[in-house]
């Protein structure tokens, strides 16, 4: 499943790699990034990168102190009080922590700063191929109703989604129409680089994410969730290692806010620590710096969507981390709840878990009570890769851009929507998903596997939610007391498209103790969707109710559906009087 041995978010993939590269027009730098002569020539052995944190807009004294204490300023994000410094001095951090006005100092790496940081190369452009295969209705898009949304509102070019990742191939046949070079850049090594093509990909991952968000409807290849949306690339990953360090991430979020992106997608965690713990001075500075950068972007009107992670980890019950630091030699260390995976566990973000085509949690997906905001398809997602190609990847990295695309559709419908309003709409319109195994906690409306539920693209744009066609069975079916399950079938025919999230089952059951009954709707493919659980305290008569079966969305509607009823307690009897299925 993963391109590397350790399960990093951006490496959650099973894709064919082609080349890297694209060429575009540089943007205007949005933040101050002064470089001292020492930093410009820096590449000596032992050179490390540090975050020096002060009060916002009060970095002057700290910058002077950096030079006086054996370091050099590499970049500065004055608005949030973060200075990126390089130093080969072993005592640089403790000396800087003693400087008046300096709040925190922390090393961002456990290995040396690459020599390339002194003069970063622009990634080469790949040779392009033109796709010949026609667009198809992919399962992930029908699962969230994107195929129905496109006919109503495919998104708006006035809405820009920033792809904070490994870079994007803007010359790809399916991406070039929606790509904006003037809002794209590189943040590799922690300094903004707006030279032409600096945002080019150093891996397949970012281009794949971009296609899921906004691949164009042009008759070839694939279609993204919001195919008329503008996309920009902010390359966070460094070449060769594809690491996403704290200084790179801070640069990317600040740039996103300054560029006025409406939505960003971050399908990675901040290297080198899977979890950053506030009790560690270095990690505490990383926590504070990234937190400020994300808050800065949010304050500028950006909704930040992120992947929840691929460790199959309960983020609300942390105990051990064996994968960090991932830029040198990992060690096993205890971690606790205050230790956070960045940026996924920062409160303002929309953290996304991955689901399968059967609406169950993907085997790799992280989860956690109040950690996951929403869910989306992330298994075997087919999308764009550099050079005009296509490939399938799996991961929460692939789930997150589905949510970013739906957020872009919501923003196209309401251009004035704030990040808070977009979050509220994502939650309100999500399709509830019931728990699927014993680790899942919460309700169908909100649980630790799926958060608010699976995002709904068609509802985001107000697309029609069903055909209104109904199929009914009025034949009585006796329900044996404490016996085997019985079924009552209806056969649906001629229903267009896929099963809508508004599928409704109207049930009329006569029974003298309805708490005895467990009721399921069984789809033509045999998948059972729970409508009602038993309850020993529900002694009322009869079940006369309507159930919306959102979890069945995306099923093939034509075929035999069954209402399945089982009486699990003795002493009371009844029968299925009638039931109706409405698409």
ZAMAR-469460 format. One record per residue (C-alpha): residue number from 1; residue in three letters; x, z, y. Coordinates in Angstrom, 2 decimals. Example, Ala and Ser with C-alpha at 12.3 -4.5 7.8 and 13.67 -1.06 7.14 Angstrom:
seq	type	x	z	y
1	ALA	12.30	7.80	-4.50
2	SER	13.67	7.14	-1.06
This chain:
seq	type	x	z	y
1	UNK	0.00	0.00	0.00
2	UNK	2.82	0.79	2.40
3	UNK	5.69	-1.36	3.59
4	UNK	8.04	1.61	3.55
5	UNK	8.44	4.46	1.07
6	UNK	6.99	7.02	3.46
7	UNK	3.39	6.57	4.55
8	UNK	3.67	5.81	8.23
9	UNK	0.52	4.65	9.98
10	UNK	1.86	1.32	11.15
11	UNK	3.39	0.59	7.76
12	UNK	0.14	0.96	5.86
13	UNK	0.01	-2.61	4.73
14	UNK	0.03	-5.20	1.98
15	UNK	0.63	-8.27	4.11
16	UNK	2.78	-11.37	3.92
17	UNK	5.43	-11.15	6.64
18	UNK	6.21	-14.26	8.65
19	UNK	8.34	-14.17	11.79
20	UNK	8.27	-12.43	15.15
21	UNK	7.91	-13.60	18.68
22	UNK	6.00	-14.99	21.67
23	UNK	6.72	-15.88	25.27
24	UNK	4.64	-14.91	28.29
25	UNK	4.78	-13.99	31.97
26	UNK	6.13	-10.56	33.02
27	UNK	3.98	-7.96	34.68
28	UNK	4.87	-5.88	37.74
29	UNK	6.38	-2.50	36.80
30	UNK	3.78	0.24	37.17
31	UNK	6.03	3.29	37.02
32	UNK	9.38	4.28	38.44
33	UNK	12.15	3.94	35.86
34	UNK	15.47	4.55	37.59
35	UNK	18.62	4.07	35.57
36	UNK	21.95	5.71	36.38
37	UNK	25.24	3.91	35.71
38	UNK	25.89	6.32	32.85
39	UNK	22.61	5.42	31.21
40	UNK	23.21	1.72	31.69
41	UNK	26.46	1.96	29.74
42	UNK	25.19	4.56	27.28
43	UNK	25.61	3.96	23.60
44	UNK	28.30	6.42	22.64
45	UNK	28.17	8.30	19.36
46	UNK	26.22	11.49	19.75
47	UNK	24.05	10.22	22.59
48	UNK	20.59	11.77	22.33
49	UNK	17.33	11.36	24.23
50	UNK	15.48	14.25	25.86
51	UNK	12.24	14.89	27.66
52	UNK	12.73	17.01	30.79
53	UNK	9.36	18.27	31.98
54	UNK	8.51	19.56	35.44
55	UNK	5.40	19.91	37.54
56	UNK	3.82	16.49	38.23
57	UNK	5.32	14.67	41.21
58	UNK	8.14	17.21	41.40
59	UNK	10.92	15.65	39.36
60	UNK	13.55	15.29	42.10
61	UNK	15.44	18.51	41.39
62	UNK	15.39	17.91	37.66
63	UNK	16.82	14.42	38.06
64	UNK	19.72	15.80	40.09
65	UNK	20.28	18.52	37.52
66	UNK	20.37	16.00	34.67
67	UNK	23.52	14.42	36.12
68	UNK	25.07	17.81	36.90
69	UNK	24.61	18.95	33.30
70	UNK	26.21	16.07	31.47
71	UNK	23.29	13.68	31.26
72	UNK	21.84	10.56	32.86
73	UNK	18.29	9.69	33.84
74	UNK	17.06	6.80	31.68
75	UNK	13.45	6.65	32.94
76	UNK	11.07	8.79	34.94
77	UNK	7.29	9.18	34.95
78	UNK	6.93	11.15	38.13
79	UNK	3.13	11.26	38.22
80	UNK	3.07	13.38	35.06
81	UNK	6.35	15.23	35.61
82	UNK	8.30	13.70	32.72
83	UNK	11.92	12.56	32.93
84	UNK	13.61	10.77	30.02
85	UNK	17.28	11.76	29.95
86	UNK	20.21	10.74	27.76
87	UNK	23.14	13.02	27.06
88	UNK	25.96	13.41	24.56
89	UNK	26.52	17.05	25.55
90	UNK	25.64	19.44	22.72
91	UNK	24.46	22.09	25.19
92	UNK	22.44	19.74	27.41
93	UNK	19.01	21.10	26.46
94	UNK	19.72	24.83	26.93
95	UNK	21.50	24.19	30.24
96	UNK	18.59	22.12	31.55
97	UNK	16.05	24.76	30.43
98	UNK	17.76	27.17	32.86
99	UNK	17.26	24.84	35.85
100	UNK	14.75	26.02	38.45
101	UNK	11.58	23.91	38.31
102	UNK	12.23	22.66	34.79
103	UNK	9.39	23.76	32.51
104	UNK	10.44	22.37	29.15
105	UNK	13.24	20.31	27.62
106	UNK	13.27	18.80	24.16
107	UNK	15.20	16.28	22.09
108	UNK	12.97	13.41	20.99
109	UNK	15.16	12.19	18.10
110	UNK	17.36	13.63	15.38
111	UNK	19.64	10.58	15.47
112	UNK	21.54	8.86	18.25
113	UNK	19.96	6.54	20.79
114	UNK	20.61	2.95	19.61
115	UNK	23.18	0.97	21.57
116	UNK	20.46	-1.59	22.25
117	UNK	18.75	0.85	24.63
118	UNK	21.37	0.01	27.25
119	UNK	20.37	-3.66	27.23
120	UNK	17.26	-4.31	25.09
121	UNK	16.90	-7.80	23.69
122	UNK	13.70	-9.80	24.08
123	UNK	12.39	-10.54	20.58
124	UNK	12.63	-14.19	19.56
125	UNK	9.53	-16.37	19.41
126	UNK	8.36	-17.50	15.99
127	UNK	7.50	-21.03	15.01
128	UNK	3.72	-21.40	14.97
129	UNK	1.43	-22.91	12.36
130	UNK	-2.16	-23.96	13.01
131	UNK	-4.72	-22.56	10.58
132	UNK	-6.82	-25.00	8.60
133	UNK	-9.22	-22.59	6.86
134	UNK	-12.62	-22.17	8.50
135	UNK	-13.83	-18.79	9.72
136	UNK	-15.64	-16.75	7.10
137	UNK	-17.96	-13.73	7.27
138	UNK	-15.50	-11.02	6.29
139	UNK	-16.76	-7.90	4.58
140	UNK	-15.34	-5.49	7.17
141	UNK	-17.18	-7.29	9.98
142	UNK	-20.53	-7.43	8.20
143	UNK	-20.12	-3.77	7.23
144	UNK	-20.22	-2.71	10.89
145	UNK	-22.67	-5.41	11.99
146	UNK	-20.12	-7.32	14.09
147	UNK	-21.37	-10.64	12.71
148	UNK	-24.80	-9.82	14.17
149	UNK	-23.33	-8.60	17.46
150	UNK	-21.47	-11.85	18.23
151	UNK	-24.68	-13.81	18.74
152	UNK	-25.84	-11.30	21.35
153	UNK	-22.66	-10.27	23.17
154	UNK	-19.13	-11.14	21.95
155	UNK	-17.50	-8.95	24.58
156	UNK	-16.22	-9.69	28.08
157	UNK	-12.92	-11.10	29.38
158	UNK	-13.22	-8.49	32.13
159	UNK	-12.62	-5.77	29.53
160	UNK	-8.98	-5.37	28.46
161	UNK	-7.93	-3.63	25.25
162	UNK	-4.30	-2.57	25.14
163	UNK	-2.64	-2.90	21.73
164	UNK	-0.02	-0.12	21.69
165	UNK	1.95	-1.07	18.61
166	UNK	4.81	-3.20	17.24
167	UNK	4.06	-6.03	19.67
168	UNK	1.66	-8.96	19.56
169	UNK	2.20	-12.66	18.96
170	UNK	0.38	-14.10	21.97
171	UNK	0.91	-17.69	20.77
172	UNK	-1.07	-17.16	17.58
173	UNK	-3.90	-19.70	17.33
174	UNK	-6.51	-16.94	17.08
175	UNK	-5.09	-14.72	19.86
176	UNK	-3.67	-16.92	22.61
177	UNK	-7.04	-17.57	24.29
178	UNK	-7.63	-13.85	24.82
179	UNK	-4.10	-12.66	25.57
180	UNK	-3.07	-11.57	29.08
181	UNK	0.68	-11.67	29.67
182	UNK	0.48	-10.15	33.15
183	UNK	-0.64	-6.83	31.67
184	UNK	1.78	-6.78	28.73
185	UNK	5.17	-5.10	28.41
186	UNK	7.61	-3.28	26.15
187	UNK	8.14	0.49	26.18
188	UNK	10.79	0.51	23.45
189	UNK	13.41	3.24	24.02
190	UNK	11.16	4.86	26.63
191	UNK	11.62	2.56	29.63
192	UNK	9.12	0.00	30.90
193	UNK	10.31	-3.58	30.37
194	UNK	8.13	-6.32	31.87
195	UNK	10.43	-9.27	31.23
196	UNK	8.79	-12.36	29.82
197	UNK	8.17	-11.84	26.12
198	UNK	9.38	-8.23	25.98
199	UNK	6.11	-7.42	24.20
200	UNK	6.83	-9.82	21.34
201	UNK	6.37	-8.38	17.85
202	UNK	9.12	-6.67	15.89
203	UNK	6.79	-6.44	12.87
204	UNK	3.46	-7.77	11.65
205	UNK	1.45	-4.64	12.34
206	UNK	0.52	-5.06	16.02
207	UNK	-0.56	-8.68	15.64
208	UNK	-2.78	-7.69	12.70
209	UNK	-4.39	-4.93	14.79
210	UNK	-4.94	-7.33	17.70
211	UNK	-6.79	-9.81	15.49
212	UNK	-9.20	-7.16	14.28
213	UNK	-10.02	-6.25	17.87
214	UNK	-10.36	-9.69	19.40
215	UNK	-9.44	-12.74	17.33
216	UNK	-11.31	-15.63	18.98
217	UNK	-14.38	-17.44	17.65
218	UNK	-12.84	-20.87	17.45
219	UNK	-13.90	-22.10	14.04
220	UNK	-10.56	-21.29	12.35
221	UNK	-9.05	-18.24	10.70
222	UNK	-10.80	-14.96	11.49
223	UNK	-13.03	-13.42	14.16
224	UNK	-12.41	-10.03	15.77
225	UNK	-15.01	-7.36	16.49
226	UNK	-15.11	-8.37	20.18
227	UNK	-13.94	-12.01	20.20
228	UNK	-14.34	-12.60	23.95
229	UNK	-12.39	-9.50	24.95
230	UNK	-9.02	-9.67	26.71
231	UNK	-6.07	-8.15	24.85
232	UNK	-2.71	-7.00	26.16
233	UNK	0.35	-5.91	24.20
234	UNK	2.41	-2.80	24.89
235	UNK	5.26	-2.74	22.40
236	UNK	5.97	0.89	21.53
237	UNK	8.02	0.28	18.38
238	UNK	11.75	-0.23	18.50
239	UNK	13.27	-3.18	16.63
240	UNK	14.76	-2.71	13.16
241	UNK	13.52	0.87	12.69
242	UNK	10.01	0.26	14.05
243	UNK	10.03	3.87	15.26
244	UNK	7.52	5.12	17.82
245	UNK	9.33	7.90	19.67
246	UNK	7.76	10.23	22.23
247	UNK	9.38	8.59	25.25
248	UNK	8.11	5.16	24.13
249	UNK	4.60	6.55	23.66
250	UNK	4.61	8.27	27.06
251	UNK	5.67	5.02	28.72
252	UNK	2.89	3.12	26.93
253	UNK	0.05	5.45	27.92
254	UNK	1.17	5.69	31.54
255	UNK	1.44	1.89	31.72
256	UNK	-2.01	1.55	30.15
257	UNK	-3.51	3.72	32.85
258	UNK	-1.72	1.86	35.63
259	UNK	-2.81	-1.53	34.25
260	UNK	-6.47	-0.49	34.17
261	UNK	-7.07	-1.03	30.46
262	UNK	-10.58	-0.07	29.41
263	UNK	-9.56	0.77	25.84
264	UNK	-6.28	1.25	23.99
265	UNK	-5.57	1.25	20.25
266	UNK	-2.72	3.33	18.84
267	UNK	-2.24	2.91	15.10
268	UNK	0.82	5.11	14.64
269	UNK	2.10	8.67	14.91
270	UNK	4.89	9.77	17.19
271	UNK	8.25	9.84	15.40
272	UNK	10.17	11.64	14.07
273	UNK	7.76	14.51	13.33
274	UNK	4.53	14.03	11.41
275	UNK	3.41	17.26	13.09
276	UNK	4.84	18.67	16.33
277	UNK	4.80	22.47	16.41
278	UNK	4.66	24.45	19.68
279	UNK	7.03	27.11	18.30
280	UNK	9.89	24.59	18.23
281	UNK	11.35	23.99	21.70
282	UNK	12.01	20.29	21.09
283	UNK	8.60	19.64	19.57
284	UNK	6.86	21.69	22.26
285	UNK	8.28	19.34	24.90
286	UNK	7.11	16.34	22.87
287	UNK	3.63	17.86	22.63
288	UNK	3.46	18.46	26.37
289	UNK	4.86	15.08	27.39
290	UNK	2.57	13.01	25.16
291	UNK	-0.42	15.18	26.05
292	UNK	0.16	14.53	29.76
293	UNK	0.55	10.79	29.25
294	UNK	-2.69	10.51	27.24
295	UNK	-4.51	12.60	29.86
296	UNK	-3.08	10.35	32.60
297	UNK	-4.49	7.24	30.93
298	UNK	-7.85	8.93	30.39
299	UNK	-7.90	9.96	34.05
300	UNK	-7.43	6.31	34.99
301	UNK	-10.52	5.37	32.97
302	UNK	-8.95	4.48	29.61
303	UNK	-10.62	5.30	26.29
304	UNK	-7.81	5.90	23.79
305	UNK	-8.63	5.07	20.16
306	UNK	-6.13	6.17	17.49
307	UNK	-5.67	6.11	13.73
308	UNK	-6.13	9.45	11.96
309	UNK	-3.25	8.90	9.51
310	UNK	-2.59	7.87	5.94
311	UNK	-1.41	11.03	4.20
312	UNK	-4.78	11.98	2.62
313	UNK	-4.25	15.24	4.52
314	UNK	-6.80	17.78	5.76
315	UNK	-5.69	18.03	9.39
316	UNK	-7.79	21.17	9.86
317	UNK	-5.96	23.04	7.07
318	UNK	-2.25	22.32	7.47
319	UNK	0.30	23.98	5.22
320	UNK	3.40	21.86	4.52
321	UNK	5.19	18.80	5.87
322	UNK	7.76	17.17	3.61
323	UNK	8.20	13.87	5.47
324	UNK	9.87	14.96	8.72
325	UNK	12.09	14.16	10.48
326	UNK	11.68	10.55	9.42
327	UNK	14.60	9.23	11.45
328	UNK	17.20	11.23	9.50
329	UNK	16.83	13.50	6.45
330	UNK	13.32	14.90	5.84
331	UNK	12.98	18.55	4.90
332	UNK	10.11	20.62	3.58
333	UNK	8.75	22.93	6.26
334	UNK	5.63	25.06	6.73
335	UNK	3.16	23.85	9.36
336	UNK	0.09	25.52	10.79
337	UNK	-3.02	24.47	12.69
338	UNK	-1.36	24.45	16.16
339	UNK	1.12	21.84	14.87
340	UNK	-0.36	18.48	15.86
341	UNK	0.00	14.89	14.75
342	UNK	0.36	12.82	17.91
343	UNK	-1.58	11.19	19.40
344	UNK	-4.35	11.57	16.77
345	UNK	-4.99	15.28	17.33
346	UNK	-5.10	15.33	21.12
347	UNK	-8.64	16.26	22.24
348	UNK	-9.47	13.27	24.48
349	UNK	-8.75	10.60	21.87
350	UNK	-11.12	8.92	19.41
351	UNK	-9.48	9.58	16.03
352	UNK	-10.59	7.19	13.28
353	UNK	-10.66	7.66	9.52
354	UNK	-10.80	4.80	7.02
355	UNK	-13.65	3.92	4.67
356	UNK	-13.93	1.53	1.75
357	UNK	-16.44	-1.30	1.45
358	UNK	-18.64	1.19	-0.44
359	UNK	-18.66	3.58	2.55
360	UNK	-16.52	6.21	0.82
361	UNK	-13.36	7.76	2.27
362	UNK	-10.32	5.58	1.63
363	UNK	-7.95	7.29	-0.77
364	UNK	-5.16	7.45	1.83
365	UNK	-7.21	8.48	4.88
366	UNK	-6.60	11.78	6.65
367	UNK	-9.65	13.90	7.42
368	UNK	-10.56	17.26	8.92
369	UNK	-13.36	19.19	10.60
370	UNK	-13.40	18.31	14.31
371	UNK	-10.34	16.09	13.75
372	UNK	-12.06	12.79	12.89
373	UNK	-14.38	11.29	15.50
374	UNK	-15.65	8.22	13.65
375	UNK	-14.96	5.99	10.66
376	UNK	-14.49	2.26	10.09
377	UNK	-13.36	-0.15	7.34
378	UNK	-9.66	0.11	6.58
379	UNK	-9.22	-1.16	3.03
380	UNK	-7.81	-4.65	2.47
381	UNK	-8.60	-5.87	5.99
382	UNK	-7.76	-9.54	6.57
383	UNK	-6.42	-10.41	10.02
384	UNK	-3.76	-12.23	12.03
385	UNK	0.00	-11.92	11.52
386	UNK	2.80	-13.48	13.61
387	UNK	3.49	-17.19	13.48
388	UNK	-0.10	-18.33	13.09
389	UNK	-0.58	-16.68	9.70
390	UNK	-3.03	-14.22	8.15
391	UNK	-2.74	-11.34	5.71
392	UNK	-4.47	-8.28	4.32
393	UNK	-3.43	-4.74	5.19
394	UNK	-4.86	-1.31	4.41
395	UNK	-4.72	1.92	6.38
396	UNK	-6.34	3.94	9.11
397	UNK	-4.26	1.55	11.24
398	UNK	-6.75	-1.12	10.21
399	UNK	-9.80	1.12	10.72
400	UNK	-8.91	2.14	14.26
401	UNK	-9.04	-1.38	15.82
402	UNK	-12.59	-1.82	14.50
403	UNK	-13.57	1.16	16.66
404	UNK	-11.55	-0.11	19.62
405	UNK	-13.43	-3.41	19.30
406	UNK	-16.83	-1.68	19.25
407	UNK	-15.78	0.36	22.30
408	UNK	-14.90	-2.93	24.02
409	UNK	-18.38	-4.24	23.24
410	UNK	-19.91	-1.10	24.72
411	UNK	-17.77	-1.54	27.82
412	UNK	-18.90	-5.17	28.09
413	UNK	-22.52	-4.00	28.10
414	UNK	-21.80	-1.26	30.68
415	UNK	-18.75	-2.04	32.77
416	UNK	-19.04	1.27	34.66
417	UNK	-18.97	3.45	31.53
418	UNK	-16.38	6.23	31.68
419	UNK	-14.29	7.22	28.65
420	UNK	-16.63	10.17	28.13
421	UNK	-19.65	7.87	28.25
422	UNK	-18.07	5.45	25.77
423	UNK	-17.31	8.31	23.38
424	UNK	-20.89	9.53	23.64
425	UNK	-22.24	6.04	22.93
426	UNK	-19.92	5.56	19.96
427	UNK	-21.20	8.84	18.54
428	UNK	-24.87	8.18	19.23
429	UNK	-24.83	4.70	17.72
430	UNK	-22.68	5.46	14.66
431	UNK	-24.37	5.18	11.27
432	UNK	-24.38	8.51	9.44
433	UNK	-22.42	8.67	6.18
434	UNK	-23.03	11.38	3.60
435	UNK	-20.19	13.34	1.97
436	UNK	-18.64	11.63	-1.03
437	UNK	-16.62	14.34	-2.77
438	UNK	-16.06	18.10	-2.92
439	UNK	-13.47	18.13	-0.11
440	UNK	-16.06	16.82	2.33
441	UNK	-17.66	19.48	4.53
442	UNK	-20.41	19.28	7.10
443	UNK	-23.65	17.36	7.33
444	UNK	-24.56	13.73	6.87
445	UNK	-24.84	13.54	10.66
446	UNK	-21.31	14.88	11.17
447	UNK	-18.68	15.81	8.62
448	UNK	-14.93	16.12	8.16
449	UNK	-14.57	12.78	6.34
450	UNK	-16.40	10.42	8.71
451	UNK	-16.99	12.41	11.90
452	UNK	-20.02	10.97	13.66
453	UNK	-20.20	8.17	11.09
454	UNK	-19.40	4.47	10.73
455	UNK	-19.32	2.60	14.05
456	UNK	-22.08	0.06	14.66
457	UNK	-21.18	-3.11	16.57
458	UNK	-24.65	-4.62	16.53
459	UNK	-26.24	-1.53	18.04
460	UNK	-23.50	-1.42	20.66
461	UNK	-24.75	-4.72	22.08
462	UNK	-28.44	-4.19	21.36
463	UNK	-28.59	-6.77	18.56
464	UNK	-31.74	-6.91	16.46
465	UNK	-31.44	-4.33	13.72
466	UNK	-33.64	-5.71	10.98
467	UNK	-35.97	-8.45	9.81
468	UNK	-39.06	-6.26	9.50
469	UNK	-39.72	-7.66	6.03
470	UNK	-41.26	-5.11	3.63
471	UNK	-41.62	-4.88	-0.14
472	UNK	-43.91	-2.31	-1.77
473	UNK	-44.75	-0.90	-5.21
474	UNK	-48.09	0.93	-5.48
475	UNK	-48.03	1.53	-9.25
476	UNK	-48.10	5.19	-10.30
477	UNK	-45.03	6.41	-12.20
478	UNK	-45.27	9.86	-13.86
479	UNK	-42.38	12.24	-13.19
480	UNK	-41.61	14.35	-16.28
481	UNK	-41.20	18.08	-15.73
482	UNK	-37.48	18.99	-15.78
483	UNK	-36.84	15.65	-17.46
484	UNK	-34.97	12.40	-17.12
485	UNK	-35.00	10.40	-13.92
486	UNK	-37.69	7.72	-13.54
487	UNK	-37.62	4.63	-11.36
488	UNK	-40.06	2.43	-9.50
489	UNK	-38.75	-1.07	-8.65
490	UNK	-39.35	-3.53	-5.84
491	UNK	-37.78	-6.99	-5.73
492	UNK	-36.65	-8.24	-2.34
493	UNK	-36.41	-12.00	-1.83
494	UNK	-35.61	-14.23	1.11
495	UNK	-34.07	-11.54	3.33
496	UNK	-31.41	-13.16	5.57
497	UNK	-27.97	-11.71	6.20
498	UNK	-27.02	-8.31	4.89
499	UNK	-28.94	-5.07	4.64
500	UNK	-29.32	-3.55	8.15
501	UNK	-28.39	0.00	9.07
502	UNK	-32.08	0.53	9.85
503	UNK	-33.17	-0.03	6.24
504	UNK	-36.19	2.24	5.75
505	UNK	-37.65	3.68	2.56
506	UNK	-41.23	5.04	2.95
507	UNK	-41.97	7.39	0.06
508	UNK	-45.31	8.80	-1.14
509	UNK	-44.93	11.20	-4.08
510	UNK	-47.53	13.59	-5.37
511	UNK	-45.99	16.80	-6.73
512	UNK	-46.87	20.49	-6.81
513	UNK	-43.39	21.74	-5.82
514	UNK	-41.42	19.10	-3.92
515	UNK	-38.26	21.22	-3.90
516	UNK	-37.89	20.29	-7.57
517	UNK	-37.21	16.67	-6.71
518	UNK	-34.00	14.70	-6.22
519	UNK	-34.69	11.23	-4.77
520	UNK	-32.30	8.27	-4.57
521	UNK	-32.56	4.66	-3.49
522	UNK	-30.69	2.44	-5.94
523	UNK	-29.44	-0.91	-4.61
524	UNK	-29.39	-4.11	-6.69
525	UNK	-25.69	-3.59	-7.43
526	UNK	-26.39	-0.11	-8.83
527	UNK	-25.15	1.91	-5.85
528	UNK	-27.28	5.03	-5.36
529	UNK	-28.06	6.36	-1.88
530	UNK	-29.32	9.93	-1.74
531	UNK	-32.59	10.31	0.16
532	UNK	-33.45	13.89	-0.75
533	UNK	-31.73	16.79	-2.48
534	UNK	-33.52	19.50	-4.45
535	UNK	-34.22	22.88	-2.88
536	UNK	-35.41	25.98	-4.72
537	UNK	-36.93	27.32	-1.48
538	UNK	-39.09	24.27	-0.64
539	UNK	-42.38	25.12	-2.37
540	UNK	-44.64	22.75	-0.43
541	UNK	-46.62	20.01	-2.15
542	UNK	-45.80	16.30	-2.12
543	UNK	-43.13	14.14	-0.50
544	UNK	-44.53	11.86	2.16
545	UNK	-41.60	10.77	4.27
546	UNK	-39.64	7.90	5.78
547	UNK	-35.88	7.73	5.19
548	UNK	-33.45	5.55	7.14
549	UNK	-30.69	4.47	4.74
550	UNK	-27.86	3.58	7.13
551	UNK	-25.28	3.98	4.39
552	UNK	-26.70	0.91	2.62
553	UNK	-25.83	-1.37	5.54
554	UNK	-23.92	-4.44	4.44
555	UNK	-25.48	-4.62	0.97
556	UNK	-26.81	-7.93	-0.35
557	UNK	-30.55	-7.44	0.32
558	UNK	-32.05	-9.80	-2.25
559	UNK	-32.56	-8.32	-5.71
560	UNK	-34.26	-5.38	-7.40
561	UNK	-34.16	-2.07	-5.54
562	UNK	-35.33	1.11	-7.25
563	UNK	-36.70	4.42	-6.08
564	UNK	-35.22	6.93	-8.52
565	UNK	-36.78	10.40	-8.85
566	UNK	-35.78	13.32	-11.04
567	UNK	-37.48	16.70	-11.45
568	UNK	-34.68	19.20	-12.10
569	UNK	-36.75	22.41	-12.43
570	UNK	-39.56	23.32	-14.84
571	UNK	-43.22	24.31	-14.32
572	UNK	-44.41	21.65	-11.81
573	UNK	-45.32	18.01	-12.28
574	UNK	-46.26	14.93	-10.30
575	UNK	-45.90	11.17	-9.95
576	UNK	-44.62	8.44	-7.66
577	UNK	-47.75	7.31	-5.86
578	UNK	-46.20	4.41	-3.93
579	UNK	-43.14	3.45	-1.94
580	UNK	-42.09	0.67	0.45
581	UNK	-38.74	-0.76	1.50
582	UNK	-38.46	-2.32	4.97
583	UNK	-35.46	-4.39	6.07
